[in-house]
Amino acid sequence: MLFVVLCQQRNTVSKASFRLFKVKFVHRSHTQNTEKNINTTSHPSFAMNVTRHNFETSFQQVKKSILSDSCKFIAIDTEFTGLCFKEASKEWYLDTLEERYQKLKQTGENFLVSQFGLATVHVTPSAVNVKQENETTSNRASDHKYEFEIKVWNFYLFPRPYGHLDRRFSCQASCLQFLAEHDFDFNKFIYDGISFCKLSKVSMMQKRLEKQVEQYRQQQEDGCKPSVLQLDVQGKKFQQHVREMVDDFLKEETLIEGVDVQQQESKELFLEAKTSYQRMIIYQTIRAIDTNLHAKSVDEGIQIRLVTSEEKKQLMEEKLEQMRSETNEAIGFSRVIQVLKDSNKPIVGHNALLDFIYIYHQFCQPLPNDLKEFKKELTHSFPKIYDTKYMATHSALNDELESSSLSSLFEFMKGRIDLPPSTLISSHENFRRYHVALQSESSDEEEMDQPSKPSPLCHEAGFDAFMTAYCFLGLLHHDLKTGEANGIEIPTNRANPSRATRSRGTHKRRRKKSIVNYNDVIAAFDARFDHIVDWKNHLNLMISDESHLDLKNAKQVIDRTHVYHVHSTKRKIQQLDMEKLFRPSKVRIKRVIRESDQNAFVVLSKEQIPAKDSEPNSSADTILVDEDLVLDAECDMESGSEPSEEEMKGVTITSYYDFIQEKEKPLVAQKERIATVSSEDTKEVKEANESESKQRILQENDAASLWNRCVIS
């Protein structure tokens, strides 16, 4: 929607400060809205839900939207059929980065993206009105304005069979139940889902298509002998019956070349075929009889008719177009991913690591074998990635957030920026559900005087992509290092001064009017990305002592110098007072991860307990270790005595690295033994081969010597 940025400009200042939190929106008049609706009712760009039936028309608009200069970034979201392929693949808090990648890789290779949400964010061309000092609000310069706009598409995806390709995929019951609870349309998913393939296979598919097209064209234009069928008795009998019927049909049917077929009486012959075997016989038979016979498969059989050379050529072109169309349909949604790659524009997601795992494997190419290669390939395809969850939780805004979930961050940003979400999306009827959901949220918030509940449209990929786009706009509105709203400095040009009208009892006065150029607005907006470069290509990590995956750092490792392994032989882990055991370290316990009744890992905070002038509390918080595998705790260990010898009996505390090294010793020894045995076997084989070779040479020498002796004698 259109909005006007109002700010004050002093005579001595040459720059205007553009602040989103001072934005005032100017809505179009009713007449303008009506005119817009009339012009766009049937426009493909307003097909929010995209299926295979409207994909071709929608794709052109999606491509145009992504590649337009006004599009500054794209937000994405996915829904999928599973989160964890096996119990052994569940994320563990102390996974190494490579272990985590291998688990996610297994998930991405076996489940399926069922819905893909895409939102393009635009700053649309027009001028900006800058309010001047001593200028009345009724100034007609308010006609100068520009707008943010978010265009949203919600794609249903399904891997339709194509040729020999017939995709298998897994489903996780809990995920399907989750989708059902959020009104996911499974019928639309299966019946109307858009096909896709890996972009790495597109070149091969297109080469195969061109080869098939050339073979078909040559076959139709030059003619070729049909292959000889090896038929059984019944097949020969059926073929003879077909030949007789076609011969009788041709005796009565003739067409005049050069005369429009519609002006001639053309009859059709129906040949019943109950099996694919009989259909094959019919096709081969009619090709052998007359190349101008056109066959068309129908229910219960095949319909044939005689065509002229012109009509045959036209039918051939239609067939070739159908072949190309089928290939394009098989490539399907992957064409959108190709446009995203070609655009080189920022791609934004929320908690998006798994999203990009799915996107890369399902639409680009098979996932690399290791994390290092994955980082390289992913950033090659999408060099500008942002994760709103990581940005929010690792900025100064984190202390103000109740939750970092997408819906909570969306509600937080609604209260921080004067940018009503409903004004950013189309008013077209196809988006009515979005407007109703957003208006109901606003009504609930006003009536209850408290934050509204998450929208019922949450977890629809398109709506989640919209919320992600809005949250990223909100983050661009802030200085993430201070948490304060940070204006965008836009250079202004001085216009020629104009004379104000003479009012009763007043003097003539001059007004200096600042004009903000649209290109300067775009440049200023783009410059905001320089302020968030520290968050670029960082994907949030869940259930880990590492906060993020740094896609730019191929050598990234997790520092675990603050992690210890506790082994107890006399008492269960649940009975140990972890706080007391680790009191000498003078740091807080951050988390306890129990492996079994005798083993646990303890993660200590990296920061020491600050000294206090006041006396310590008489009692400290004690970690209660229950049946959960992961326990959160922030325990103050200032007070109390150190553990006694009795309490330490049967308890072994080892650093994480020492424990891992000891744990891997048997594996290293086993590998060394295997390598030794392999080396010895190789040596024996080599010696045997050398011995055999020497023996063969001796035999050859003996044979040659015998031959020489024979010749000489």
Secondary structure, DSSP 8 states (H G I E B T S, - for coil): -EEEE-----TT--EEEE-GGGEEE----HHHHHHHHHHHTT-GGG--EE-TTTHHHHHHHHHHHHHSTTEEEEEEEEEES-S-SSGGGS--TT--HHHHHHHHHHHHHHS-EEEEEEEEEEEES--EE---TT--TT-GGGG--EEEEEEEEEEEB----BTTB-------HHHHHHHHHTT--HHHHHHS-B-B--GGGHHHHHHHHHHHHHHHHHHHHH----------HHHHHHHHHHHHHHHHHHHH----TTS-GGGS---EEEEE--SHHHHHHHHHHHHHH-TTEEEEEETTEEEEEE--HHHHHHHHHHHHHHHHHHHHHHHBTHHHHHHHHHHT--EEESS-HHHHHHHIIIII----SSHHHHHHHHHHH-S-EEEHHHHHHTSGGGGG-S--SHHHHHHHHHHHSS--GGGSS--SGGGHHHHHHHHHHHHHHHHHTS-----TTTT-HHHHHHHHHHHHHHHHTEETTTTEE--EEEE-EE---EE----TT----EE--EEE-HHHHHHHHHHHHHHTGGGTTEEE-SSSSS-EEETT-TT-----TTEEEEEESSS-GGGS-HHHHTGGGTEEEEEEEE-SSSEEEEEEEEEE----SS---SS-------S-SEEEEEE--SSS----HHHHTTEEEEEHHHHHHHHHHHHHHHHHHHHHHHHHHHHHHHHHHHHHHHHHHHHHHHHHHHHHHHHH-
